[in-house]
Every structure is written in C-alpha cells, then in structure tokens.
Amino acid sequence: MTKTSKQLRVFSGVQPTGNLTLGNYIGALSQWVTHQADNETIFCVVDLHTLTIPDSISPQERRQKIREVVGLYLACGIDPKKSVIFVQSHMKQHTELAWLLTCVTPLGWMERMTQFKSKSHKQESIGSGLLMYPVLQAADILLYETDLVPVGEDQKQHIEIACDIAQRFNHLFGETFRLPKAVIPKSGARIMGFDDPTAKMSKSIAQVKSGHAVGLLDDEKAIKKTIMSAVTDSKQEFSLEDASPGVLNLLTIYEVLTKTAREDAVNRFNGKGYGHLKKDVFEAVMEVVAPIQQRYLQYSAEPGFIEDVVKEGAESITPLADKVMRSALQATGMG
C-alpha cells in the first residue's frame, strides 16, 4: 500500500470474542469511521489474540465470531473502498514478526503489564501466550508502518510497550520500525458498565452478567431493560453537582451519540428525574443501533460478501507486510 505525504496510516483491531458493545462502538468503531475520511486506514480482526486463553471460545464459535465482527465493522460504517479490512490469522507475517520481537523483549517488561496481572490472577493455569500478548500486538502495529493507533485509555500502555520494543529492536539492529502514537478520543474513551459505573464496559463481563452492557446486536427490548435499569444514585433529580459515576456515564453516552455539548445536555436534564435521562439515552442508542443492525443483516445475508472483503483486504496489504518483514529479517542478518 502507498499513502500520500499528507496522509497518516491508522491501524486498529478488535478481538472476535463476546458481543461487540456500545462501548466498542463509541470508543473504537465510530472513531475508525472518522479516521478513514482523511487517512489511510487498516482495520483487523485480531483472532490470534483469542488463543491467549485457549478454552475461552470454541473453534466453531471463533469462526462465527470472526465473521460477525467483520459484518459489524461494515455495518458501523467501515468502508472497504476506503479502508483495508482483514483477519489477522490470514497474514502469516504477524506471527513471524512477533517471534523476532519476542527475542528482543525483556521478560520483565511483560510481567509488569497491567492486563497480564489482572487476567493471570483469574486463571488456574497461565499459558505463555497471555504473557507475550503485547509482543504480538506490537507486531500487529509495527508490521504496517503505523502512524496512529486509536485506542481506549486502558490500551495506552500497550502502545507504549510497542514503541519500547520497536526502539529496542532499532537500537540492536538499526533503524527498522516506525514508532506509532496512541490516539485516545476526548469524549467517550471509557464508557462504563450500566450495572457498575466504576468498571469499564466489557465484552467479557457482558457474556456472564446481564444488564452490564448494550450489545450492538441486542434486541430493542433487551436494550431498553439494560438502560432503564442502569445504576444511578439515591437522588431524585438530575444535577451535575456531585453527580454519581452512573449519572455521568449516562450523560456521556447521550452527549456522544447525539453530538450534544455538555452545557446543552446539562440544561436539558437539569432538575428532571433520572427516568427522563434514561429514556433519552435509550432513544439515542436506538437511533444508532437500529441502522447498524439493519446493515449487519444485509451484509451477513449476502453470500460470499464478507469473505470477499477480508480476502481482498489481505491481498492488498500483503506487499506492505512483506516489505516490513523483509526489512526486519535483513536487519538481523537473515532473509
């Protein structure tokens, strides 16, 4: 792939596990759509990362979820004529580069990663893939000479470690990799759970707890129940002063989805009961989710369409991946 001198290359991806949520849409997918207007954009379904916890998903479900995520990329507005969409495991260069990077990455760096600490405590047996997950993520990013990586706040550390790994490789073998920068949205970067507004909305939590998140493919009845049951506080009326995390979460969702300024949103709900806020949030969510679901059904029902999109995406991105992989191998004296 080639880009103009004024364009930046943007790369990001989502794991095909669980159900994509409203948080994924606000914090990631809607941001991707914005980036594709002016930049060269590459979006991946990072299926290899699902193996870090091998028994978390069956092979059959993994295949289905990969297709589902691609369909939702398209339904949310990622245009295959403007952006490259592909599946990580279709590109062998990701694992090849990950091995080179693994060999230059100090073990201590991986043991300090926040997500490894949190996930490893929940597992009786820990695979080495969970520990080295950030190295594969670094390979995903560095393989495409990425300039910008749109991420939520919780992923910022992973972009920083990718830069650290790239710099160490460059120091050992000469300038090879471009250093990417994380792009965190100013609003909506961290959408919280409806049931627990102190915890980020999570696909994995949503799998085991109803009322935690709105899934992009949830039906209207389920979405309404989740939002109307959202945790707020003991007050009777909305007030921004001393507003609880749950109230602020609902307000943020409303602002982002309706593109309303904070001051205007506060004026709209000030002095009114929380039922009014929740009702307007529900309507704003349905305004966004209903068209996404309609487009998803259209794309997923068209025989071969999704498969062709990822096949063409992988083919278009292969020359760039080959070039970067060849440079990395030559830098080490191989290839």
N, C-alpha and C positions, 0 to 999 in steps of 0.2 A: 504494500500500500504506500501511496505517496500523499503528502499533505502540503498545502500551500504554506508560504513563510509566515502568514498571519494566523494560521490555524494551530490549535493545540490538540494533542492527542489525548483523549479521555478514555479510561478503561475502568470497568467495574463489573461485579458479578454477584449472583445470589446462589446459595445452596438449594438444591431441589429436595428439601425436607420440610415436613409440615405444610401448612397452608399459608401462602403469602397474605399478609395482613395489611390493614390500613396504615400501620406504622411503616411497613415496607414501601407502600405507595408514596406516602408523604416524605419519608426520609431518603428514599432512593429513586424509585421508578419515575416519579414526577420530575425529579431533578435531572434525571438522564434525558428525558424528553426535552428539557430546556437546553441542555448542553449540545444536543445534536443539531440545533439550529445554526450554530456558528463554528463548531469544532468537528474534528474527525473523531467519531465515537465508536468504541468497541465494547460490546456487552456479552458476557459469558455466563453460561450456566455451569457453576463450578461443582460438577458432580464428583470429582475425585476427592473433594474435601469431605464428602459424606462417609467415606471409609474410615475416618479418624475414630469413629465409634462404630465398628463393623456391624453390630447387631441392632443398630438403631432403626434400620429400614431394610425391608426385604428386597431382593433383586427385582422382583416384579413391580413392587411399589416404586422403586427407584426409577425404572423405565417410564412408568406412568407419570411420575412427578417431573421428570426432565421435560417431557412433552408439555405438561401442564404449565410449567414455568415459562417455557418459550411462548406458549399461547398467551400467557398473561403479559409478557413483555410486549408482544404485538398489540394486545388489547388495550394496554395502558398508553400506547402511542409511540413505541419504539418502531421506527420505520425502516424496514430492511433496505430501502433505497437510499437512506441517509446514514444508517448505522450498520455495522457488522454484528450479527448475532450468531453465536456458535456455542458448541458444547465442549467443555474443557477436555474430556477424555478422547475426543476426536482428534486432538492435536498432541502427538507424542512428544513434541518439543517441551511441553510443560514439565513432564517428569524428568526428561533429560537435563534440562537446566536446573531443576530442583536438586538433582544429585550434585552437580558442580557447586551449587550454593551451599548445600548441606556440608560439604567438605571444608568450607572456609568459615562456617558459622560456629562460634564458640558455644559449647553446651550451656554455659551459664546464662547466655542471652535468652535461650529458650526457656530455661527453668524460671526465669523472672517474669515471663509473660503472664499478664493478668488472667486471660481466658484459660490458659493451661491450669493455673492454680485453682480457678473456680470449677472447671469441668472435671479435673482429675480427682477432686475430693468426692465427687458423686459416683465414681466408678470403682468397682471392686478390683478390676484388672485394667491396667492402662497400657494401650498399645503405643509404640514409639511414634506412630503417625500423629497422635494427638500432640505429642511434644514438638514434633517438627512441622506441624501445620503452618506456622508462619513462614517457613522457608518456601514451601510450595506456593503460598500466597505471594511471596516476594517474586518467585519465578513467574507467576501469572502476570504480574505487573511489569516486571523488567523485560520480559520477552517481547513486548510491543513498543519499546522506547516511549513509555507513557509519560506524559507531562502532568496530568491531573487525575486524581482518583477521588470521585465523590463518595464520601462515607459518612456514617453517623459518628457521634462523639466517641462511642465505645470502640470504634475501629481505628482511631487515630494512632494508637500505639503500634498497630500492625504496619501502618505506612511508615512510621518512624523506623521500625526494625528493618523494613525492606530497604530503606535508604542506608542504614548502617551496614547491612550485608553487602549492598552494592559498592559502598565506599571501601569496605574491606577487600572485596574482590579487585576493585580498581587499584588499590594500594599494592596488592600482591602481584598482580599480573598486567597492570597498565590500564589506562582509561578504556573501559568497555561499556559500562552501563550508564544510562541517563538517570538522574535522581528525580523521582516523582514528588509531587506535592499533594497533600490531602486537601480536599475541598469539603468543608462542613457547612451545610445550609444555615443561614442566620436564624431562620424560624422553622420549627418542626423537625430539628435534627434528632430530637429524642422524644418520641411520643410514648407515653406511659400506658400501663395496663389500666383498663376500666375498673377492674376489681381491686387493684393495688397500685395506686398512682405514685408510689415510691419506687416501683420497678419498671424498667423499660418493657414496652410491648414486645412480646417474644413469640415466634412461631412455635418453638418447642414447648413453652408453657401453655400456649393455646391448645396444643394437642391433648393435654391432660386436664385442663381447667376451663370449664365453660364460663362465659362472662368476662374472660380476660381480654379478648381481642375481637375485633371485627375482621373476619376473613374476606378477601376480595370476592370469593365465590359463595359466601354465605347468603341464604335467602333473606328476604326482607323481614320476615317475622323474627328470625334469629338476631338480625342486626338491631332491630328495634328493642328487643328484650335486653341485649347487651348494653346498649347506650342508656336506656331508661333505668337500668339497674346500676349504673356507674356510681362508684363511691364518691361522695362529695364531703359534707360535714354536717354538723348539727344546726347550723344557721338555717333560717327560713328564706332569706332573700340574698340575691347576689350583691356582693360588694368586693371591689378589687382589694381594698384594705384588709390585710390579714387573710386573704383568700387561701384556701387549703390547696394542696397539690392536685387533688382531684378536680376541683373547680378550674384551676389554671390549666390543667390538661384539656378539659373540655373547651375552654376558651381558645386555647392554641389551635386545636383541631378546627374549630369554627373559623378562626381567622385565616388559617392556611387554605382551607378548602374554598372559602368564599372570597379570598383575597381582600379581606377587610382589615383596615388598620386597627391597632389595639385600642386607640381612643374611641373610635366609632363603635367597636364591639362592646366596650365597657358601657358606653352611653345606651346601647341597645338593651342590655340586660340589667343595668343598674336598678336596684330596688325591686326587681322581679324575682319570683320564685325559681328554684332550680329546675322545675319541670319545664319552664319556658326555654331555658338554656338547652336542656337535653333534647327537647322537641326540635329546636332549630339545628342542633348538631346532627340529629338523625336525618333531617331533611337535607342538610348539606352533604352528608355522607352518601345518601341515596342518589343525589344529583350526580355524584362522581362514580359511584359503584355500579349503578344500573347500566349505563352505557358500556362500561368495561365488561360486564357480564354478557351483554348482547354481542359485543365484538368477539369475545372469547368463544362463545358458542359457534359463531360464524367461522372463525379460523380453525377451531378444533374439528369441525364437521367436514371441512374441505379436504378430501383425500390427498395425502402427499404434500399438502401446502407447508406445514410446519417442518417436515423432514427436508423439503427442498430449501427452506430458508436457512437451516443450520448447515446443510451440505454446502450451499453456495457461500455462506459466511466463512466456513473453514477453508474452502478453496481460495477465497480472496485474501485471507490473512496469512496463508502458508508462506508466501515469499518473504514477508517481513520476519516471521518467526524463524525461518531458515537462515536468513541473513544474520540475525542477532545470535542464534545458536552457533552458527559458523564462526562468528567473531569471538564468542566466549571460548570455544574449543581451541581456536588458533592462539588466543591469548595465553592459554595454559600449555601450549606446545602440542596439542592434539588436533585431530580433524584434518 
